[in-house]
């Protein structure tokens, strides 16, 4: 907790402060906040909502692709997202730096909103939560978390030092059984929570399509944000051979 990058701390503080404000304001103001900053698919379907019904106009059409990630359905919801962001966002933020990480966070959040829009066209129910961006951080961490292998004997802190090594190509990453296993379990859990009941963890349904959108874009677009490049000789790690 004491070694969290400042950008993670700032994002966490912003989400907690916003949740505190939403708990403090009256119901009408809370609804106005959702209407202005949550992601509402019906905003983009004139056949459902006429232009001007929701506040913010064209500008809100753009910013809600990201601002929804700062709103949550309660303290349990924001707490779970922050725990996952601390775990997976921290190494990505250390590797990217603050500016690149914020851009990565915004792009993966927007990707989650985009897939949610495609799969929930015209829906009036607002979508909120940082899960899509957090899923993007999970995918980003997968791209380099084993990059230290083959570069020397194992030592304490080796996993943390992986943030400084060039990331292998996606084709090599996806041949690692550990990565394949993680991705498979991740998709199964998201589908189970999305198709089935949320098991009382949060109120309302789980926007699993948004999680998948953020994850896939984080996995595929990681190189666009990564400041660490491979050496000209292509010195990447190879998955360990098992006997």
C-alpha positions, 0 to 999 in steps of 0.5 A: 500500500505504501509503494502504490504509484501516485497515479493509482492513489489519485484515481482511488481517492477520486473514486472514493470521494465521488462515492462519498459525495453521491452518498451525501447528496439528495436523491434528485441530485444523485439521479442528475449525476448519473444522467450526466456522467454514467454511460447510458446506451439510450443516449445514442439512440434517438428512437428511445430518447429525443435529443436534449432529454439527457443533460450534457449534450454532445459533450456528454456523449463523449465524456461518458465513455470514460466518466462512468468508470468513476461512479459505482453502485456502492462501497462494496462495488468501489472497494472491489474495483480498487482492490483489483486496480491496486493489484493489477494497475500498480505494475502497469502504472509503474511501467507506463508512467502516469500520463500513459497509464491515464490514457490506457485507463481511458481507452480501456474504459471507453472500449468497455463502454463501446462493447456495452453499447453494441450489446445493449443498444437503446437501453435506459439502464446506466452503466457505472464502475471501473471494472472495464478499465481494471480488466484492461489493467489485468490484460496489460499486466499479463503482457509482461508479468513473466518477461523476466524469465530467462534473464537470470536466476530467480531472486526475491522481487523478480516479478516486480522487476518485470516491469522494466523488461521488454514485453514479449510479442502477444503470440508468445505470451498466449503460448504460456500455459499460465497465461492461457489458464488465467485468461480462461478462468477470467472469461469463465468467471465473467460469463458466470457472473454476467449470465447468472446472478451477481451473488449479492456482491453488487446491486443490479446486473454485471456488465460483463460485456464491458469487462471483456471489451476492456480486457481485449483492448488492453491485451491488444493495444498494450504495445501502443502505450508501452515505453519499453521496447525489445532489443534489436536481437529480439531478446524476449523470454520463452515460456519455460519447458516443462518435463 
